[in-house]
Amino acid sequence: MFLGCIKFEIFIPYSHSLKEKRQILESIKQKIHNNFNVSVAIKPSEKWQYGELSLAVINYDRDCINKIFDCIEEFVRFNNTIQIVGVEKEII
């Protein structure tokens, strides 16, 4: 059994407050969870234009985890309200 973790560092150029940032990140979090059935967490931060999403996937097939991560990364990149600054992937 494998555990996959992926972290997105996100820049939110159109956010003007922490409330706007939370709304955008919560919306993305919910969409990812609903579409891919993965665990998603938002890292708390006081920076109103920067956010971090972390995801976890458990599966018996390492290739399946990689495919899920590729689909999620593509899904997040198509969101026009954010810009991805960095992506870290790890499979244990």
C-alpha positions as CSV (number, residue, x, y, z in Angstrom):
1,M,0.0,0.0,0.0
2,F,1.3,3.5,-0.9
3,L,0.6,6.9,0.5
4,G,0.8,9.9,-1.9
5,C,1.1,13.4,-0.7
6,I,1.1,16.5,-3.0
7,K,1.4,20.2,-1.9
8,F,0.5,23.2,-4.0
9,E,1.9,26.6,-3.2
10,I,-0.6,29.0,-4.6
11,F,-0.6,32.8,-5.4
12,I,-4.0,34.5,-5.5
13,P,-3.5,37.8,-7.4
14,Y,-7.1,38.9,-7.1
15,S,-7.5,38.4,-3.4
16,H,-7.7,41.6,-1.4
17,S,-8.4,40.1,2.1
18,L,-8.1,36.9,4.1
19,K,-11.8,36.4,3.6
20,E,-11.5,36.4,-0.1
21,K,-8.5,34.0,0.1
22,R,-10.4,31.6,2.3
23,Q,-13.4,31.6,-0.1
24,I,-11.2,30.8,-3.1
25,L,-9.2,28.1,-1.4
26,E,-12.3,26.5,0.2
27,S,-14.0,26.4,-3.2
28,I,-11.0,24.7,-4.8
29,K,-10.7,22.4,-1.9
30,Q,-14.3,21.3,-2.1
31,K,-14.1,20.8,-5.9
32,I,-11.0,18.7,-5.6
33,H,-12.6,16.6,-2.9
34,N,-15.8,16.1,-4.8
35,N,-14.1,15.3,-8.1
36,F,-11.2,13.1,-7.0
37,N,-12.3,11.8,-3.5
38,V,-9.0,12.7,-1.9
39,S,-8.2,14.3,1.5
40,V,-7.5,18.0,1.2
41,A,-6.2,20.5,3.8
42,I,-5.6,24.2,3.7
43,K,-2.5,25.4,5.6
44,P,-3.4,28.5,7.7
45,S,-1.6,31.6,6.8
46,E,-1.9,35.3,7.4
47,K,-0.8,36.2,3.9
48,W,-3.8,37.2,1.9
49,Q,-2.4,36.4,-1.5
50,Y,-0.6,33.2,-0.7
51,G,-2.1,29.8,0.1
52,E,-1.1,26.2,0.4
53,L,-3.2,23.1,-0.4
54,S,-2.0,19.7,0.7
55,L,-3.6,16.5,-0.5
56,A,-3.3,12.8,0.5
57,V,-4.1,9.6,-1.5
58,I,-3.8,6.0,-0.4
59,N,-3.8,3.2,-3.0
60,Y,-2.2,-0.2,-3.7
61,D,-0.9,1.0,-7.1
62,R,1.8,3.7,-7.3
63,D,1.0,4.4,-10.9
64,C,-2.6,5.1,-10.0
65,I,-1.5,7.7,-7.4
66,N,0.7,9.3,-10.1
67,K,-2.3,9.5,-12.5
68,I,-4.5,10.9,-9.8
69,F,-1.9,13.6,-9.0
70,D,-1.5,14.5,-12.7
71,C,-5.3,14.9,-13.1
72,I,-5.5,17.0,-9.9
73,E,-2.6,19.2,-11.0
74,E,-4.2,19.8,-14.4
75,F,-7.5,20.6,-12.7
76,V,-5.9,23.1,-10.4
77,R,-3.9,24.8,-13.2
78,F,-7.1,25.4,-15.2
79,N,-8.5,27.5,-12.3
80,N,-8.1,31.1,-13.6
81,T,-8.3,32.8,-10.1
82,I,-5.0,31.4,-8.9
83,Q,-1.4,30.8,-10.0
84,I,0.6,27.7,-8.9
85,V,4.0,28.8,-7.5
86,G,5.2,25.4,-6.6
87,V,4.3,21.7,-6.5
88,E,5.8,19.0,-4.3
89,K,4.9,15.3,-4.7
90,E,5.9,12.4,-2.6
91,I,4.9,8.8,-2.6
92,I,5.8,6.6,0.4
